[in-house]
Amino acid sequence: MLYKDLYLKEYNAQHWMEFVELYRNEYLLVNAELREKAGKSRIPEDICMVLLPEMGDYLFTWIEKSVPALGSDKPSDYLNNDDGIKALKAMIMRMPR
């Protein structure tokens, strides 16, 4: 089974929304220029809200890197459809903090 399929099975929209809310205040503290850069990218806003406070500008490098937790796929590969985005969100919730 592909990593994408495993994460997609785990995805829960309510849990994701609650997770995003945990980062809302931290996201507002992120540099406005960085938030603007994120807004111009193809990365969904809610994913940016979670990752920008932790990763800063590195998010734009990470999104294009092979990630072992995705079976060495790039996170950007998951942004092509709704199922991929849901799977990526589930993986992000598993990331150590």
ABEGO torsion letter per residue (X at the ends): XBAAAAAAAABBAAAAAAAAAAAAAAAAABBAAAAAAAAABABBAAAAAAAAAAAEAAAAAAAABBBAAAGGBBAAAAAABAAAAAAAAAAAAABBX
